[in-house]
């Protein structure tokens, strides 16, 4: 059975193979049920209760990190709050604990 599962912390952005929905499209609204990844984690844990889960945010919703009408660095207070609320959602939906939180896999540059 699978030993390690790496999942995306969705941000409503195209990051590869489609868009993973955000649990917080706006800063003051949370909808844990919107996240498909939690279903995947639950299903994988049924097959291997000792599964290790790694989650990584590749993108954030537009409201994250906005100060003075422009986005600040990738990791800022909003981003940390966003990730922590995603972890809370994982627990609330029965997906369980997240073992590791990683940084985005690559730097995106616009040329």
The 8 nearest C-alpha neighbors of each residue, nearest first, counted from 0:
[[1, 2, 47, 46, 43, 50, 3, 44],
 [0, 2, 3, 47, 50, 4, 43, 46],
 [1, 3, 50, 51, 0, 4, 47, 49],
 [4, 2, 51, 50, 52, 1, 5, 53],
 [3, 5, 52, 53, 51, 6, 2, 50],
 [6, 4, 53, 54, 52, 3, 7, 55],
 [7, 5, 54, 53, 4, 55, 8, 36],
 [6, 8, 55, 54, 9, 56, 57, 5],
 [7, 9, 56, 55, 54, 10, 6, 57],
 [10, 8, 19, 21, 20, 7, 11, 56],
 [9, 11, 59, 21, 60, 58, 12, 20],
 [12, 10, 20, 21, 18, 19, 9, 60],
 [13, 11, 10, 18, 14, 58, 19, 60],
 [12, 14, 18, 17, 15, 11, 16, 19],
 [15, 13, 12, 18, 17, 16, 57, 58],
 [14, 16, 17, 13, 18, 12, 19, 57],
 [17, 15, 14, 18, 13, 19, 12, 7],
 [18, 16, 13, 15, 19, 14, 12, 11],
 [17, 19, 13, 12, 11, 20, 14, 16],
 [18, 20, 9, 11, 10, 17, 21, 12],
 [21, 19, 11, 9, 34, 10, 18, 33],
 [22, 20, 10, 9, 11, 23, 24, 19],
 [21, 23, 30, 31, 29, 33, 34, 24],
 [24, 22, 29, 21, 25, 28, 26, 30],
 [23, 25, 21, 60, 22, 26, 28, 11],
 [24, 26, 23, 28, 27, 62, 60, 29],
 [25, 27, 28, 23, 24, 62, 63, 29],
 [26, 28, 25, 29, 23, 24, 30, 62],
 [29, 27, 23, 25, 26, 30, 24, 22],
 [30, 28, 23, 22, 31, 27, 24, 25],
 [31, 29, 22, 32, 33, 23, 28, 34],
 [30, 32, 88, 22, 33, 34, 29, 92],
 [33, 31, 30, 34, 92, 22, 35, 88],
 [32, 34, 31, 30, 22, 35, 20, 21],
 [35, 33, 36, 32, 20, 31, 37, 22],
 [36, 34, 37, 38, 33, 39, 19, 20],
 [37, 35, 39, 38, 34, 40, 6, 7],
 [36, 38, 40, 94, 39, 35, 34, 41],
 [39, 37, 41, 36, 40, 35, 42, 94],
 [38, 40, 36, 42, 37, 41, 43, 35],
 [39, 41, 37, 43, 42, 38, 94, 44],
 [42, 40, 94, 38, 44, 39, 43, 37],
 [43, 41, 39, 45, 44, 40, 38, 46],
 [42, 44, 40, 46, 45, 41, 39, 47],
 [45, 43, 48, 47, 41, 46, 42, 50],
 [44, 46, 42, 43, 47, 48, 41, 40],
 [45, 47, 44, 43, 48, 42, 0, 1],
 [48, 46, 44, 49, 50, 45, 43, 0],
 [47, 49, 44, 50, 45, 46, 43, 51],
 [50, 48, 47, 51, 44, 2, 46, 3],
 [49, 51, 2, 47, 48, 3, 44, 52],
 [50, 52, 3, 98, 4, 2, 49, 53],
 [53, 51, 4, 98, 97, 3, 5, 50],
 [52, 54, 5, 99, 100, 98, 4, 6],
 [55, 53, 6, 100, 7, 5, 101, 8],
 [54, 56, 101, 7, 8, 102, 100, 103],
 [57, 55, 8, 103, 58, 7, 102, 9],
 [56, 58, 103, 55, 14, 104, 7, 59],
 [59, 57, 10, 56, 12, 60, 9, 14],
 [58, 60, 10, 63, 61, 57, 56, 11],
 [61, 59, 10, 62, 63, 11, 24, 58],
 [60, 62, 63, 59, 65, 64, 70, 24],
 [61, 63, 60, 65, 64, 25, 26, 59],
 [64, 62, 77, 61, 65, 60, 78, 59],
 [65, 63, 70, 71, 77, 75, 66, 62],
 [64, 66, 70, 69, 63, 62, 68, 71],
 [67, 65, 68, 69, 70, 64, 71, 63],
 [66, 68, 69, 65, 70, 71, 64, 62],
 [69, 67, 66, 65, 70, 71, 64, 62],
 [70, 68, 65, 66, 67, 71, 64, 62],
 [71, 69, 65, 64, 66, 72, 68, 63],
 [70, 72, 64, 65, 69, 73, 66, 75],
 [71, 73, 74, 75, 70, 64, 65, 78],
 [74, 72, 75, 71, 78, 64, 70, 59],
 [75, 73, 78, 72, 79, 76, 77, 64],
 [74, 76, 78, 77, 64, 72, 79, 73],
 [75, 77, 79, 78, 80, 74, 64, 81],
 [78, 76, 80, 63, 64, 75, 79, 81],
 [77, 79, 81, 75, 80, 76, 74, 63],
 [78, 80, 82, 76, 81, 77, 83, 75],
 [79, 81, 77, 83, 78, 82, 84, 76],
 [82, 80, 78, 84, 79, 83, 77, 85],
 [83, 81, 85, 79, 84, 80, 78, 86],
 [84, 82, 86, 80, 85, 81, 79, 87],
 [83, 85, 87, 81, 86, 82, 80, 88],
 [86, 84, 88, 82, 83, 87, 89, 81],
 [87, 85, 89, 83, 88, 84, 82, 90],
 [88, 86, 84, 90, 85, 89, 91, 83],
 [87, 89, 91, 85, 31, 86, 90, 92],
 [90, 88, 94, 86, 87, 92, 91, 95],
 [89, 91, 95, 87, 88, 93, 92, 94],
 [92, 90, 88, 89, 93, 87, 94, 95],
 [93, 91, 89, 90, 94, 88, 37, 31],
 [92, 94, 95, 90, 91, 89, 41, 37],
 [95, 93, 41, 89, 37, 40, 92, 90],
 [96, 94, 90, 93, 89, 97, 41, 92],
 [95, 97, 90, 98, 89, 94, 86, 52],
 [96, 98, 52, 99, 53, 95, 86, 54],
 [97, 99, 52, 53, 51, 96, 100, 54],
 [100, 98, 53, 97, 54, 101, 52, 51],
 [99, 101, 54, 53, 55, 102, 98, 97],
 [102, 100, 55, 54, 99, 103, 53, 56],
 [101, 103, 55, 104, 56, 100, 57, 105],
 [102, 104, 57, 56, 105, 55, 101, 106],
 [105, 103, 102, 57, 106, 55, 101, 56],
 [106, 104, 103, 107, 57, 102, 108, 56],
 [105, 107, 108, 104, 103, 57, 73, 109],
 [108, 106, 105, 109, 104, 103, 57, 110],
 [109, 107, 110, 106, 105, 73, 104, 103],
 [108, 110, 107, 106, 105, 14, 58, 13],
 [109, 108, 107, 106, 105, 14, 13, 58]]
